[in-house]
Amino acid sequence: MLDSSTAVSGHLTWQQGKVIASLQGVGKSFNGKAALNCINLDIHCSQVLAILGANGAGKTTLINILLGRLKADAGEVSVFGCPPGSLAARRQSGALLQVASLPETLKIKEHIQLFQSYYPNPLAYQKVIEYAGLQSMEHRYSKKLSGGEKQRLLFALSICGNPKLLFLDEPSVGMDVDARKGLWQAILDLKAAGTAIVLTSHYLEEADSLADEIVLLKQGDIIQRGSTSEIKARASHSTIRFSVSDPWGEPNSKTMIAYKKIPAVEHVRVSGKFTELASRNVNQTLTALLRQQPDIQDLTVSSAGLEDAYTQLNDNNMDQGKYA
Ligand SMILES: Nc1ncnc2c1ncn2[C@@H]1O[C@H](COP(=O)(O)OP(=O)(O)OP(=O)(O)O)[C@@H](O)[C@H]1O
């Protein structure tokens, strides 16, 4: 029986989907320094799993272990019931990785056809082109592509094999708004067709729009996991956002310290011309803020978004324990 958080108006949810890959007690160190500590994780079909975390948190290491590019020092890893990196696992997986180079002398069409030839049941050529938004560019050489266009080609190559498990490491880097929206739609279409997608991104709107489950890594530990709404709900604070010119001037380390001293303020963040205060008690914070700075402009108050939750939970995890 489903609990209320998994039942979605009669549709199957990813939690009911078959587990296609799993890590149990997985650890990995480099030169004696732990990059991953005792990670337990299941990946289900028809799921978008977002792995979030700061630089060096262990995201790429985790993906590389699942792809068989790195060997875990401890624990068990299984992909489609086989060792990661085995032929059976590779045939059913695709990956867009941060480090990728392409032969420059091939056209987009030739790249795709070459990659299709590596797989027993490739995705239809037109489907690949459509998913990656490469219509009308098929005869262009990869050396002449812009950064965002190259990223679309790399996405196309990652889906050539019609993967049941797709790894996307920072997939929308360099893409313009339209390309990014196209990528997101392609990810949702692939998921609807049963593919499991493991996504890393520093772009939290991407995880918020796509992910069924979020895993937050910090220094090799899973410190939070849950649906996007569960993660947001754990961040109990509201965000007070405003712009200001005087009397404290542009935000700097001095004004940041002053904002932190305002009652009930947990975090201070500068976002462009805006200052954002995460507050445990909006009334207390606003009263004090307006008393000290009556000239603030563009004031908005909102409940925590994923970015607020990420910041708070990433900073506070030591009080909350690990989610092994
Ligand atoms: N081949 C390697 N040799 C030595 N140390 C490594 C190696 N690969 C990763 N590390 C270290 O392991 C830790 C985790 O790195 P990893 O690349 O997995 O982080 P990440 O979360 O993907 O970071 P980013 O967001 O910057 O891509 C870091 O401290 C990194 O320096």
The ligand as an SDF file (V2000), in Angstrom:
LIG
                    3D

 31 33  0  0  0  0  0  0  0  0999 V2000
   40.8090   11.0090   -9.5260 N   0  0  0  0  0  0  0  0  0  0  0  0
   40.8500   11.6280   -8.3460 C   0  0  0  0  0  0  0  0  0  0  0  0
   41.9960   11.7050   -7.6480 N   0  0  0  0  0  0  0  0  0  0  0  0
   42.0710   12.3080   -6.4510 C   0  0  0  0  0  0  0  0  0  0  0  0
   41.0060   12.8900   -5.8450 N   0  0  0  0  0  0  0  0  0  0  0  0
   39.8330   12.8630   -6.4910 C   0  0  0  0  0  0  0  0  0  0  0  0
   39.6830   12.2250   -7.7670 C   0  0  0  0  0  0  0  0  0  0  0  0
   38.3990   12.3390   -8.1660 N   0  0  0  0  0  0  0  0  0  0  0  0
   37.7730   13.0210   -7.1850 C   0  0  0  0  0  0  0  0  0  0  0  0
   38.6130   13.3300   -6.1900 N   0  0  0  0  0  0  0  0  0  0  0  0
   38.2740   14.0320   -4.9450 C   0  0  0  0  0  0  0  0  0  0  0  0
   37.1090   13.4330   -4.4030 O   0  0  0  0  0  0  0  0  0  0  0  0
   36.2180   14.3940   -3.8920 C   0  0  0  0  0  0  0  0  0  0  0  0
   34.8700   14.2850   -4.5890 C   0  0  0  0  0  0  0  0  0  0  0  0
   35.0440   14.7040   -5.9430 O   0  0  0  0  0  0  0  0  0  0  0  0
   33.8720   14.6860   -7.0120 P   0  0  0  0  0  0  0  0  0  0  0  0
   34.4790   15.0150   -8.3310 O   0  0  0  0  0  0  0  0  0  0  0  0
   33.1250   13.4260   -6.8860 O   0  0  0  0  0  0  0  0  0  0  0  0
   32.9600   15.8840   -6.4800 O   0  0  0  0  0  0  0  0  0  0  0  0
   31.6820   16.5750   -7.1860 P   0  0  0  0  0  0  0  0  0  0  0  0
   30.6210   16.5960   -6.1480 O   0  0  0  0  0  0  0  0  0  0  0  0
   31.3920   15.9060   -8.4730 O   0  0  0  0  0  0  0  0  0  0  0  0
   32.2390   18.0340   -7.4510 O   0  0  0  0  0  0  0  0  0  0  0  0
   31.8790   19.1130   -8.6310 P   0  0  0  0  0  0  0  0  0  0  0  0
   30.5590   19.7020   -8.2790 O   0  0  0  0  0  0  0  0  0  0  0  0
   32.9790   20.1120   -8.4970 O   0  0  0  0  0  0  0  0  0  0  0  0
   31.8920   18.3940   -9.9540 O   0  0  0  0  0  0  0  0  0  0  0  0
   36.9090   15.7500   -4.0570 C   0  0  0  0  0  0  0  0  0  0  0  0
   37.5610   16.0650   -2.8600 O   0  0  0  0  0  0  0  0  0  0  0  0
   37.8930   15.4880   -5.1810 C   0  0  0  0  0  0  0  0  0  0  0  0
   39.0170   16.3270   -5.0420 O   0  0  0  0  0  0  0  0  0  0  0  0
  1  2  1  0
  2  3  1  0
  2  7  2  0
  3  4  2  0
  4  5  1  0
  5  6  2  0
  6  7  1  0
  6 10  1  0
  7  8  1  0
  8  9  2  0
  9 10  1  0
 10 11  1  0
 11 12  1  0
 11 30  1  0
 12 13  1  0
 13 14  1  0
 13 28  1  0
 14 15  1  0
 15 16  1  0
 16 17  2  0
 16 18  1  0
 16 19  1  0
 19 20  1  0
 20 21  2  0
 20 22  1  0
 20 23  1  0
 23 24  1  0
 24 25  2  0
 24 26  1  0
 24 27  1  0
 28 29  1  0
 28 30  1  0
 30 31  1  0
M  END
$$$$
